[in-house]
Amino acid sequence: SSTFILSTLLIPPKLYSFADKFSSAGCAIRIQLSHSAEQAYKSEVNRIASSSSTLSTVSSERRRPTMLRKSLSTPSLRFIGDSNVSVKTSSLIDDQYHQRAEEDDQKTNSSENAPMQADGCVHYKRFCLFVTPCCKKFYKCRFCHDENESHHFDRKTLTELICAECNARQKVQERCQNCGTLFGKYTCLICNLFDDLDKQQYHCAECGICRIGGRENFFHCKVCNMCLPMQMKTQGHRCIENISRSHCPVCLGDIHTSRIPCHIPYCGHLLHGTCFDQLLEFGHYTCPVCQMSLIDMTTLWEYLDIQAKLIPTPEKYEKERFHIFCNDCHKTSKAKFHFIGLKCCYCGAYNTTQNVQKRLSLVADGRSTA
C-alpha cells in the first residue's frame, strides 16, 4: 500500500472525508498539518466541545432528510442524493420535512392531552367522560383507559358517566339530565358507545357490537358469525365457523372487537389489514394458518415455468417423481423433480409440500369444522 503525506489548510472534517476516499481504496494516509492548520484545528475542537448540544441537534437535523427520503418512494425524490441539487429544491424538501414533523408533534401533543379535550379524545369525538367501575377513574373512552392502565376495561360494564359541559355525574343515558347536552350523534346504550362523527355506525345484534360502514353494505354470516361485505354474499366465500372470534395469526390480537380493518383472503382465515401488508412487505405470500396463497400468484408461477425450462434437469433425476400436496387446490399428485420446485399438475402452482399425510389431515379437520 502507498502512503500519502498531505499538508493542507483545509479544516480537519473536510480533510478526513477526503482521506476516507483514499483509505477505502487501500491506501494508508498520514496527515501532516501546517502550523496555521493546526491552530484552526484546535479552535474547531474547542468550538465543538463548547457547543456539543448544538452540534448534536444539527447532526440530527442533517439525518432527518435521509429518513424522509427513505419513507417517501415518489420518483421525483430520487435525485436528492445528487451533489448538484439546487438550493430551491433542498429547501422545499426541508419545508416538507418540517411540516411533517410539526404535524407529528401536534398528533403527539393531542394524544397526550386527549383526556382534557372537551369534545372527546383521539379515538372518539364525544361530550362525556366514563367513570370506569374497575378503578373508579375518569376516561374519555375504553382505549384511553387501556393505554394508561394495566388492566382492561369492558365498556358494557359502564354504569356512570360525567357530562363534559356541566360536569354532572349521572347514569348512562343519551343526553345530560342537567344541561341537555347530546353526548354523541350516534348513541348505542347496549355497547355504551357515543360518537359525534358520522361513520355510518350500526349495531349488529348477532355480532353483539357496533360496526361502521352502513348496515346496507354488509350482511351477517351465521356460520362465520360476523358481518361481511355484501359482495361476498353474491360472489360466495368460504365459511369457517366463528372465524371472527379467533385471533390474528400474525400479531395474535383480537379481530372481533378490533378497530383495525381485517383482511379476508381466499382461504377465509382472517387477519388484520396492517398485518397482511407486513406479510407481503417481508415476502410472505401464504396464509400463516393453512399455507394457502394470500394473493393471486399466477404471474410468479409463469415466471418459474420459464426458469424451469432454462435450467434442464440432470439426466439422473429425469425419472424422479414425488408425491406432493398442493396448498392452493388441496389436491395430491405425482410431480417431476426440478430444482425450481415441485409443480402441481392440476392448478400449476409451486406452493406444494411433500408432507402429504399431515396436510391432508389438517385440511380434513378444517372442513369438518366449517
Disulfide bonds with the S-S distance in Angstrom:
none
